[in-house]
Amino acid sequence: MSDSALIDLDVQPGSERENDSSSKGSFTGNTVENVEEQHRKNSPSLASTPVNGHECANPGRETSNSEIEYTESENLSDVEDVDTSVETLLAGLDSKDWVLVCESLNNFRRLSIFHKEVMLDALGDVILLIVKSLKNPRSAVCKTAIMTSADLFHAYGDCMIESLDPLLVQLLLKSSQDKRFVCEAAEKALAAMTTGISPNLLLPKLQPHLKNKNPRIRAKASMCFCQSVPYLGVEGINSYGIDKLIQLVAPQLSDRLPESREAARTLLLKLQTVYEKSHELTLPMSDNRELGSWEHFCQSKLSPLSAQAVLRVTNIAREGVIRES
């Protein structure tokens, strides 16, 4: 997806979002009316946090005073009827009734926690419908979808890598919004992604977003990238390629936003430590040590300006450690 498309996705008119098409998989046998009836029986009532104070008209259901409960994962209870919940899930997620969509999202969260194996075959279809909910202009639907994404990462991890791209795009967009409660939820979901998906699979997905034209999206992607790399471990970092990693991270040192710059600095210090430990035993001679130094390595792999920026950051940090000792 192009950078401009990333910027434009979040400002689509509501009518266009409602028309987004998505696969309904093999579980769509019930009508929406039947699904709503089943959800009334199986889902707890929605009550607690008001939806931004907005009153919402919805034919066929009194929702003007409805309130949505944002339940944390550890407080979710199991579904009453697994088979019914699975059969009605996709139709519920695709409903035009926003309250039913929120109920269905929470039901999927329950299924992913207590019965995750039953949704494996329909995971791709579910993710497309979660993405649709992330695009929904109603904040209650959007935030519930974000919380669902976090549970998705915890439950399925690498199993969802083939369907990750559209979900990642939306979470980066939402984490860059001005609505604080949406932004914070999206940041938690992205953190769950960095711990739930193996870095060797996740890093290539994040890499294109490091050059996004939107500085806020670029910063969020950089933070995810820099948080994911350490999970490779020392051997994994060497296998992935320290030279490749510093080439990707070095440009973030001159980024407009401090979050991106700080994430890059932290990762570069980690990479320096891994590099120097890896070369302590392989270069015992003094002449070879100079050729294998971190400084020589950076100068050989980066442009002069980028090498200078990286060495400035890592040398300052080293001088600080020496002073403290």
C-alpha positions in Angstrom: 0.0 0.0 0.0 1.4 3.4 -0.9 2.1 6.1 1.6 -0.6 8.3 0.3 -3.1 5.5 0.7 -2.1 5.2 4.4 -2.9 8.8 5.0 -6.1 8.8 3.1 -7.6 5.6 4.7 -8.5 7.3 7.9 -10.5 10.1 6.4 -12.8 8.1 4.2 -16.4 9.3 4.3 -18.6 7.2 6.5 -20.7 6.0 3.5 -17.6 4.6 1.9 -16.6 2.7 5.0 -20.0 1.2 5.3 -19.6 -0.2 1.7 -16.3 -2.0 2.5 -16.7 -5.6 1.3 -15.4 -8.5 3.2 -15.6 -12.3 3.0 -18.1 -14.0 5.2 -16.4 -17.4 5.2 -18.3 -20.7 5.8 -20.2 -19.7 8.9 -22.9 -17.4 7.3 -26.1 -19.4 7.4 -28.2 -17.3 9.6 -29.9 -14.0 8.7 -28.9 -10.9 10.6 -32.3 -11.0 12.4 -31.5 -14.5 13.7 -28.0 -13.4 14.7 -29.4 -10.5 16.7 -31.8 -12.8 18.5 -29.0 -15.2 19.4 -26.9 -12.4 20.7 -29.7 -11.1 22.8 -29.7 -14.5 24.5 -26.0 -15.2 24.7 -24.4 -11.8 25.2 -24.3 -9.8 28.5 -26.0 -6.4 28.4 -23.8 -3.5 27.4 -23.4 -1.1 30.2 -20.8 1.1 31.8 -18.9 3.6 29.8 -20.9 6.2 27.7 -20.0 6.3 24.0 -18.6 9.8 23.9 -21.9 11.2 25.0 -23.4 10.7 21.5 -27.0 9.6 21.0 -27.4 7.2 18.2 -30.6 6.4 16.3 -30.9 2.9 15.1 -34.1 1.4 13.6 -35.4 -1.7 15.4 -33.5 -1.2 18.6 -33.5 1.5 21.2 -29.9 2.6 21.3 -30.2 6.3 22.1 -29.2 5.7 25.7 -27.0 2.7 25.0 -23.6 2.5 26.7 -20.7 0.3 25.8 -18.5 -1.5 28.3 -14.8 -1.7 27.4 -13.9 -4.9 29.3 -10.3 -5.8 29.8 -9.2 -9.2 28.6 -8.7 -10.6 32.0 -12.2 -9.7 33.0 -13.9 -11.5 30.0 -16.0 -14.6 30.8 -16.5 -17.5 28.5 -19.4 -17.6 26.0 -22.5 -19.6 27.0 -22.8 -21.6 23.8 -19.7 -22.1 21.7 -21.4 -23.5 18.6 -24.0 -20.7 18.4 -21.4 -18.0 19.0 -19.2 -19.4 16.1 -22.2 -19.8 13.8 -23.4 -16.3 14.3 -20.1 -14.5 14.6 -19.3 -13.4 11.0 -22.9 -12.2 10.4 -22.8 -10.3 13.6 -19.4 -8.6 12.8 -20.8 -7.6 9.4 -24.1 -6.2 10.8 -25.2 -2.6 10.3 -26.3 -2.6 13.9 -23.3 -1.1 15.7 -24.3 -2.5 19.1 -24.5 -6.0 17.6 -21.0 -5.4 16.0 -19.6 -4.5 19.5 -21.2 -7.6 21.0 -19.8 -9.8 18.2 -16.3 -8.3 18.7 -16.4 -9.1 22.4 -17.7 -12.6 21.6 -14.7 -13.2 19.3 -12.4 -12.0 22.1 -14.0 -14.6 24.4 -13.6 -17.3 21.8 -10.0 -16.3 21.2 -9.3 -16.6 24.9 -11.2 -19.7 25.8 -11.7 -21.6 22.5 -9.1 -20.2 20.1 -8.9 -23.4 18.0 -12.5 -23.1 16.8 -11.8 -19.9 14.9 -8.6 -20.9 13.2 -10.2 -21.8 9.9 -12.2 -18.5 9.7 -9.3 -16.3 11.0 -8.7 -14.5 7.7 -12.4 -13.6 7.4 -12.6 -12.4 11.0 -9.6 -10.1 10.5 -11.1 -8.5 7.5 -14.3 -7.7 9.5 -12.2 -6.4 12.4 -10.4 -4.1 9.9 -13.9 -2.9 8.8 -14.8 -2.1 12.4 -11.5 -0.2 12.8 -12.6 2.0 10.0 -16.0 2.7 11.6 -16.5 6.4 12.4 -18.2 5.4 15.7 -15.6 5.5 18.5 -17.2 2.7 20.5 -16.9 0.3 17.5 -13.4 1.4 16.7 -12.1 1.1 20.2 -13.7 -2.3 20.7 -12.1 -3.5 17.5 -8.8 -2.2 18.7 -9.1 -4.2 21.9 -10.1 -7.2 19.9 -6.9 -6.8 17.8 -4.8 -7.0 21.0 -6.5 -10.2 22.0 -6.0 -11.5 18.4 -2.3 -11.0 18.6 -2.0 -12.7 22.0 -4.1 -15.7 20.9 -2.9 -16.3 17.3 0.5 -14.7 16.9 2.3 -16.0 13.9 -0.9 -17.8 12.6 -2.2 -14.4 11.4 0.8 -13.1 9.6 -0.7 -13.6 6.1 -3.6 -11.4 7.1 -1.6 -8.8 9.1 -1.1 -6.0 6.5 -4.5 -4.3 6.5 -4.8 -4.6 10.3 -1.3 -3.1 10.8 -2.2 -0.2 8.6 -5.3 0.6 10.6 -3.6 0.3 14.0 -0.8 2.6 12.9 -3.4 5.1 11.8 -5.4 4.8 15.0 -2.3 5.1 17.2 -1.6 8.4 15.4 -5.0 10.0 16.0 -5.8 12.9 18.3 -8.5 11.0 20.2 -6.5 10.0 23.2 -8.5 7.0 24.3 -8.4 5.5 20.8 -4.7 6.3 20.4 -3.8 4.7 23.8 -5.8 1.5 22.9 -4.1 1.3 19.6 -0.6 1.6 21.2 -1.4 -1.3 23.5 -2.5 -3.4 20.5 0.7 -2.6 18.7 2.7 -3.5 21.8 0.8 -6.8 21.9 1.7 -7.3 18.2 5.5 -6.9 18.9 5.4 -9.5 21.6 2.9 -11.9 19.9 4.4 -12.2 16.5 7.9 -13.5 15.8 10.3 -10.6 14.9 11.6 -12.4 11.8 8.0 -12.4 10.5 7.0 -9.0 11.8 10.0 -6.8 10.8 9.5 -7.2 7.0 5.9 -6.1 7.6 6.9 -3.0 9.5 9.8 -2.0 7.2 7.8 -0.2 4.5 6.1 2.0 7.1 9.4 3.4 8.3 9.3 5.6 5.2 5.7 6.7 5.4 5.1 10.3 4.5 3.0 10.8 7.6 5.5 11.5 10.4 3.2 10.2 13.2 2.7 6.9 11.4 6.4 6.7 10.7 7.2 7.2 14.4 4.8 4.5 15.5 6.2 2.1 13.0 9.7 2.9 14.1 8.9 2.3 17.7 7.3 -1.1 16.9 10.3 -2.0 14.7 12.9 -1.0 17.4 10.9 -2.9 20.1 10.6 -6.0 18.0 14.3 -6.4 17.1 15.6 -7.3 20.6 13.3 -10.3 20.6 15.5 -11.8 17.9 18.2 -12.4 20.5 21.9 -12.1 19.8 22.1 -15.0 17.3 18.9 -13.8 15.6 20.3 -10.3 15.2 23.5 -11.5 13.7 21.5 -13.8 11.4 19.2 -11.0 10.3 22.2 -8.8 9.7 23.4 -5.9 11.9 24.4 -4.0 8.8 20.9 -4.3 7.4 19.4 -3.2 10.7 21.6 -0.1 11.1 20.8 0.9 7.5 17.1 0.8 8.4 17.4 2.5 11.7 20.0 5.2 11.0 17.6 7.5 9.0 15.2 7.6 12.1 17.9 9.6 14.0 17.0 12.7 12.0 13.2 12.1 12.1 10.9 15.0 12.9 9.3 13.3 15.9 11.3 12.6 19.1 9.6 9.2 19.6 11.2 7.9 16.4 14.6 9.4 17.3 14.6 7.9 20.8 13.5 4.5 19.5 16.4 4.5 17.0 18.9 5.6 19.6 17.9 2.8 22.0 18.1 0.1 19.3 21.5 1.4 18.0 23.0 1.0 21.4 21.6 -2.6 21.5 23.1 -3.3 18.1 26.5 -1.9 19.1 26.6 -4.1 22.2 25.7 -7.2 20.1 28.3 -6.3 17.4 31.1 -5.7 19.9 30.5 -8.9 21.9 30.3 -10.9 18.7 33.7 -9.6 17.5 35.6 -9.8 20.8 36.6 -13.5 20.2 36.9 -13.4 16.5 39.4 -10.6 16.2 42.1 -11.1 18.8 44.9 -9.2 17.1 45.1 -5.5 17.6 45.3 -4.6 13.9 42.3 -6.7 13.2 40.5 -5.2 16.2 40.7 -1.8 14.6 39.3 -3.0 11.3 36.6 -4.8 13.2 35.7 -1.9 15.4 32.1 -0.5 15.6 33.4 2.8 14.1 34.9 1.1 11.1 31.8 -1.1 10.7 29.4 1.9 10.6 31.7 3.8 8.2 31.8 0.9 5.9 28.1 0.2 5.9 26.6 3.7 6.0 26.9 7.0 4.1 29.3 9.4 5.8 26.5 11.5 7.3 24.6 8.5 8.6 27.7 7.0 10.0 28.6 10.2 11.8 25.1 10.4 13.3 25.2 6.8 14.5 28.6 7.2 16.0 27.7 10.4 17.7 24.8 8.7 19.5 26.7 5.6 20.5 29.9 7.4 21.5 28.0 9.8 23.7 26.2 6.9 25.4 29.6 5.1 26.0 31.2 8.3 27.4 28.3 8.6 29.8 28.8 5.0 31.1 32.5 5.7 31.5 31.9 8.8 33.6 29.4 7.0 35.8 31.8 4.2 36.4 
